[in-house]
Amino acid sequence: MELGWFLSMLMFLWIAAVTPGPNNMLLTSSTANFGFIRTLPLMLGIMIGMQLLLLLVAAGVGSIIIAYPPIAFSPQDFRQFIFGLAGMEDCDFPL
């Protein structure tokens, strides 16, 4: 891996780890409500998710999606998928 790519991924990781984004807010809230021990599975899930995200970025999934646009999901498709997982088949209200 070239140094430029490595430094840009390192900067992304640093910013994602220290900014008060949704993961950090969720961990803070969960630790305050349930304690450190019961929050450990959430921490593990967030760490695995970040590693998976970086692995996909490093593997070049973005360039594959740009080269083959039909495999990309639209925000509407993603919304229907998430609501389907939640058991809400009708999602007529806008987000």
CORHUCOR-V928227 format. One record per residue. N is the residue number from 1. SS is DSSP state (H for helix, E for strand, C for the rest). PSI is psi as a letter, one per 40 degrees, with the letter a starting at -180 (NA if undefined). Layout:
# CORHUCOR-V928227
n=N ss=SS psi=PSI
n=N ss=SS psi=PSI
This chain:
# CORHUCOR-V928227
n=1 ss=C psi=h
n=2 ss=C psi=i
n=3 ss=H psi=d
n=4 ss=H psi=d
n=5 ss=H psi=d
n=6 ss=H psi=d
n=7 ss=H psi=d
n=8 ss=H psi=d
n=9 ss=H psi=d
n=10 ss=H psi=d
n=11 ss=H psi=d
n=12 ss=H psi=d
n=13 ss=H psi=d
n=14 ss=H psi=d
n=15 ss=H psi=d
n=16 ss=H psi=d
n=17 ss=H psi=d
n=18 ss=H psi=e
n=19 ss=C psi=i
n=20 ss=C psi=g
n=21 ss=C psi=a
n=22 ss=H psi=d
n=23 ss=H psi=d
n=24 ss=H psi=d
n=25 ss=H psi=d
n=26 ss=H psi=d
n=27 ss=H psi=d
n=28 ss=H psi=d
n=29 ss=H psi=d
n=30 ss=H psi=d
n=31 ss=H psi=d
n=32 ss=H psi=d
n=33 ss=H psi=d
n=34 ss=H psi=e
n=35 ss=C psi=i
n=36 ss=H psi=d
n=37 ss=H psi=d
n=38 ss=H psi=e
n=39 ss=H psi=e
n=40 ss=H psi=d
n=41 ss=H psi=d
n=42 ss=H psi=d
n=43 ss=H psi=d
n=44 ss=H psi=d
n=45 ss=H psi=d
n=46 ss=H psi=d
n=47 ss=H psi=d
n=48 ss=H psi=d
n=49 ss=H psi=d
n=50 ss=H psi=d
n=51 ss=H psi=d
n=52 ss=H psi=d
n=53 ss=H psi=d
n=54 ss=H psi=d
n=55 ss=H psi=d
n=56 ss=H psi=d
n=57 ss=H psi=d
n=58 ss=H psi=d
n=59 ss=H psi=e
n=60 ss=C psi=f
n=61 ss=H psi=d
n=62 ss=H psi=d
n=63 ss=H psi=d
n=64 ss=H psi=d
n=65 ss=H psi=d
n=66 ss=H psi=d
n=67 ss=H psi=d
n=68 ss=C psi=g
n=69 ss=H psi=d
n=70 ss=H psi=e
n=71 ss=H psi=e
n=72 ss=C psi=i
n=73 ss=C psi=h
n=74 ss=C psi=i
n=75 ss=H psi=d
n=76 ss=H psi=d
n=77 ss=H psi=d
n=78 ss=H psi=d
n=79 ss=H psi=d
n=80 ss=H psi=d
n=81 ss=H psi=d
n=82 ss=H psi=d
n=83 ss=H psi=d
n=84 ss=H psi=d
n=85 ss=H psi=d
n=86 ss=C psi=e
n=87 ss=C psi=e
n=88 ss=C psi=g
n=89 ss=C psi=d
n=90 ss=C psi=h
n=91 ss=C psi=g
n=92 ss=C psi=d
n=93 ss=C psi=i
n=94 ss=C psi=i
n=95 ss=C psi=NA
